[in-house]
């Protein structure tokens, strides 16, 4: 019995070590590396332990490793979703799929969206001056905006003419070119006014709304 207890304790210790090394957390997203899990002798058992550590209950977790193309989504019992990306399993919280549309009027200075907080700042242009933008900030000509605006998740079929380009492109293609993960893509928001996409938040401004 002593040997059995020792083996059980060693197994639990090893699982804790694997959870610490394999469960990756970045910007609120949890990722499990598929390739690293498949290197183990019993990958399905390991995946089950990793999901249990995250308090996720999913029917037949082995399917997460062997079935589906990138984008395949599996639902956990608590409403969270597990998305198969190219080489990772991405775990998304229930709040990430919030479909709300947030209205923006001229007096709006800050608004909370399903993907984070958006801050709007208006400045008068002084001839010869330069606007210095921080990472994630975008600049548009306010006189070209057709209020009220709306903040929403991008949708299949959405198109925008990015700054400096002559033709319109699908938002989905732009996000792919940016090499965003599936969770980052699904969380991406756009600003819409008058039926046109003004910008992809944190990424691209529409050429029709550029500052001249």
Rosetta blueprint (number, residue, H / E / L):
1 X L
2 X H
3 X H
4 X H
5 X H
6 X H
7 X H
8 X H
9 X H
10 X H
11 X H
12 X H
13 X H
14 X H
15 X H
16 X H
17 X H
18 X H
19 X H
20 X H
21 X H
22 X H
23 X E
24 X E
25 X E
26 X E
27 X L
28 X L
29 X E
30 X E
31 X E
32 X E
33 X E
34 X H
35 X H
36 X H
37 X H
38 X H
39 X L
40 X L
41 X L
42 X L
43 X H
44 X H
45 X H
46 X H
47 X H
48 X H
49 X H
50 X H
51 X H
52 X H
53 X H
54 X L
55 X L
56 X L
57 X L
58 X L
59 X L
60 X L
61 X L
62 X L
63 X H
64 X H
65 X H
66 X H
67 X L
68 X L
69 X L
70 X L
71 X L
72 X L
73 X E
74 X E
75 X E
76 X L
77 X L
78 X L
79 X L
80 X L
81 X E
82 X E
83 X E
84 X E
85 X L
86 X L
87 X L
88 X E
89 X E
90 X E
91 X E
92 X E
93 X L
94 X H
95 X H
96 X H
97 X H
98 X L
99 X L
100 X L
101 X L
102 X E
103 X E
104 X E
105 X L
106 X L
107 X L
108 X L
109 X L
110 X E
111 X E
112 X E
113 X E
114 X L
115 X L
116 X E
117 X E
118 X E
119 X E
120 X L
121 X L
122 X L
123 X L
124 X L
125 X L
126 X L
127 X L
128 X L
129 X L
130 X L
131 X L
132 X L
133 X L
134 X L
135 X L
136 X L
137 X L
138 X L
139 X L
140 X L
141 X L
142 X H
143 X H
144 X H
145 X L
146 X L
147 X L
148 X L
149 X E
150 X E
151 X E
152 X E
153 X E
154 X L
155 X L
156 X L
157 X L
158 X L
159 X E
160 X E
161 X L
162 X E
163 X L
164 X L
165 X L
166 X L
167 X L
168 X L
169 X E
170 X E
171 X H
172 X H
173 X H
174 X H
175 X H
176 X H
177 X H
178 X L
179 X L
180 X L
181 X L
182 X H
183 X H
184 X H
185 X H
186 X H
187 X H
188 X L
189 X E
190 X E
191 X E
192 X E
193 X E
194 X L
195 X L
196 X E
197 X E
198 X E
199 X E
200 X E
201 X L
202 X L
203 X L
204 X E
205 X E
206 X E
207 X H
208 X H
209 X H
210 X L
211 X L
212 X L
